Structure formats: structure tokens, C-alpha cells
Amino acid sequence: MRVLVGLVAVQAVALVAVTVGLVVALVRGTALPGPVVFMAVLALGMGALLAGAARALLHGERWGRAPVMTVQILLVVLAVGWLGVEVAAWSVGVLALAAVTGVLLLVRPVVAWTVDTPPPDAVAGPRSR
């Protein structure tokens, strides 16, 4: 679980770094400030979402799996597209990171950690006492 949370945290930090780069580009001047602002807000929002999902996974909450898996699927699609244009180390790295993170989300210990199990009283019913 800690490896998975670490990989998701790396992705969140990378998105925050992209946000900083976009803000620097905006301050220096760009021909298209609107799209740069949009991308900065989107990257920051996705970074915050991944950070929250990583925290949720660490605490065993089920909802954290869905946004993390969605981002991994999108990263695989993007990386395969980048590899179709040019094989570069960074695109292979993104593909490997997304694939490993996606697989870790599906292994039995992670799923067991994040599945809500009902308390023993709930199995018999609330009025069975």
C-alpha cells in the first residue's frame, strides 16, 4: 500500500511542478494566456485530487481507487500516443509509472485494504439483539 501511495504522491507532485512551470510561462509572457491559465488550474486541481486520493487510500477508503485508476488510464493513453510520435525516455517512464500504479491498484492486498467490511452486528441485522 505504501508503494502505491508513494507512486500516486509522485504523480501529484509532478502535477504541481507542471503548474509552477505554467505559471512561470504565464508571468514571462505567452501568446495564449487563456489556455495556459486553464492548464495551470487543471493541473493544480488534478494534483490536489491525486493527493486526496493518496491520503484516502492510505486510510483504507474505497473512493480513492477510482480517480487514481482514471488518471492511470489517461496516462497510458497519452504515453502510447507520445511513443507513436517519438520513443523518448520520459514517455516510457510515464507509461511504466502508470502501468505499475494501475496494477498495484488491482492487487488483492490493496483491494482488501480499501473494501469496507460491515461490522459483525450488521451481518445479523440491526434488530436481532
C-alpha positions as CSV (number, residue, x, y, z in Angstrom):
1,M,0.0,0.0,0.0
2,R,2.8,2.4,0.8
3,V,4.4,1.9,-2.6
4,L,1.1,2.6,-4.3
5,V,0.6,5.8,-2.2
6,G,4.2,6.8,-2.9
7,L,3.7,6.5,-6.7
8,V,0.4,8.5,-6.5
9,A,2.2,11.1,-4.5
10,V,4.9,11.4,-7.1
11,Q,2.2,12.0,-9.7
12,A,0.6,14.7,-7.6
13,V,3.9,16.4,-7.0
14,A,4.6,16.2,-10.8
15,L,1.3,18.0,-11.5
16,V,2.2,20.7,-9.0
17,A,5.5,21.1,-10.7
18,V,3.7,21.4,-14.1
19,T,1.5,24.1,-12.5
20,V,4.6,26.1,-11.4
21,G,6.1,25.8,-14.8
22,L,2.9,27.1,-16.4
23,V,2.6,30.0,-14.0
24,V,6.2,30.9,-14.8
25,A,5.4,30.8,-18.5
26,L,2.4,33.0,-17.9
27,V,4.4,35.6,-15.9
28,R,7.1,35.7,-18.6
29,G,4.5,36.3,-21.2
30,T,2.8,34.0,-23.6
31,A,0.8,34.4,-26.8
32,L,-2.1,32.4,-25.4
33,P,-2.7,33.3,-21.8
34,G,-6.2,31.8,-21.6
35,P,-5.2,28.2,-22.3
36,V,-2.1,28.5,-20.1
37,V,-4.3,29.6,-17.2
38,F,-6.8,26.8,-17.9
39,M,-4.0,24.2,-18.0
40,A,-2.5,25.5,-14.8
41,V,-5.8,25.3,-12.9
42,L,-6.5,21.9,-14.3
43,A,-3.0,20.6,-13.3
44,L,-3.3,22.0,-9.8
45,G,-6.8,20.5,-9.4
46,M,-5.7,17.1,-10.6
47,G,-2.7,17.3,-8.3
48,A,-5.0,18.1,-5.4
49,L,-7.3,15.3,-6.4
50,L,-4.5,12.8,-6.5
51,A,-3.1,13.9,-3.2
52,G,-6.5,13.5,-1.6
53,A,-6.9,10.1,-3.2
54,A,-3.5,9.0,-2.0
55,R,-4.5,10.0,1.5
56,A,-7.8,8.2,1.2
57,L,-6.0,5.0,0.0
58,L,-3.6,5.2,2.9
59,H,-6.6,5.4,5.3
60,G,-8.3,2.5,3.6
61,E,-11.1,4.5,2.0
62,R,-12.6,3.0,-1.2
63,W,-13.3,6.2,-3.1
64,G,-9.5,6.8,-3.6
65,R,-9.2,4.0,-6.1
66,A,-11.5,5.4,-8.8
67,P,-9.7,8.7,-9.5
68,V,-6.3,7.1,-9.3
69,M,-7.3,4.4,-11.8
70,T,-8.9,7.0,-14.1
71,V,-5.7,9.0,-14.2
72,Q,-3.6,5.9,-14.9
73,I,-5.8,5.0,-17.9
74,L,-5.4,8.5,-19.2
75,L,-1.6,8.5,-18.7
76,V,-1.3,5.2,-20.5
77,V,-3.3,6.5,-23.5
78,L,-1.2,9.7,-23.6
79,A,2.1,7.8,-23.3
80,V,1.2,5.4,-26.1
81,G,0.4,8.4,-28.3
82,W,3.7,10.1,-27.4
83,L,5.5,6.8,-28.2
84,G,3.8,6.7,-31.6
85,V,5.5,10.0,-32.4
86,E,8.9,9.5,-30.8
87,V,10.3,7.0,-28.4
88,A,11.7,9.0,-25.6
89,A,12.8,8.0,-22.1
90,W,10.3,10.3,-20.4
91,S,7.3,8.8,-22.3
92,V,8.5,5.3,-21.5
93,G,8.8,6.4,-17.8
94,V,5.3,7.8,-17.8
95,L,3.9,4.6,-19.3
96,A,5.8,2.4,-16.8
97,L,4.7,4.5,-13.8
98,A,1.1,4.4,-14.9
99,A,1.1,0.7,-15.6
100,V,2.7,-0.2,-12.3
101,T,0.4,2.1,-10.4
102,G,-2.7,0.7,-12.2
103,V,-1.6,-2.9,-11.5
104,L,-0.9,-2.1,-7.8
105,L,-4.5,-0.8,-7.5
106,L,-5.8,-4.2,-8.5
107,V,-3.7,-6.5,-6.4
108,R,-5.6,-8.3,-3.6
109,P,-4.0,-6.7,-0.6
110,V,-4.8,-3.2,-1.9
111,V,-8.4,-4.1,-2.7
112,A,-8.8,-5.8,0.7
113,W,-7.3,-2.7,2.4
114,T,-9.9,-0.5,0.8
115,V,-13.0,-2.6,0.9
116,D,-15.5,-1.7,3.6
117,T,-16.3,-4.7,5.7
118,P,-19.5,-4.5,7.7
119,P,-19.2,-4.7,11.5
120,P,-20.2,-8.1,13.0
121,D,-23.6,-6.7,14.3
122,A,-24.6,-5.6,10.9
123,V,-24.5,-9.1,9.4
124,A,-27.2,-10.4,11.8
125,G,-29.3,-7.3,11.3
126,P,-29.8,-4.2,13.4
127,R,-32.8,-5.5,15.4
128,S,-31.5,-9.1,16.1
129,R,-30.4,-8.2,19.7
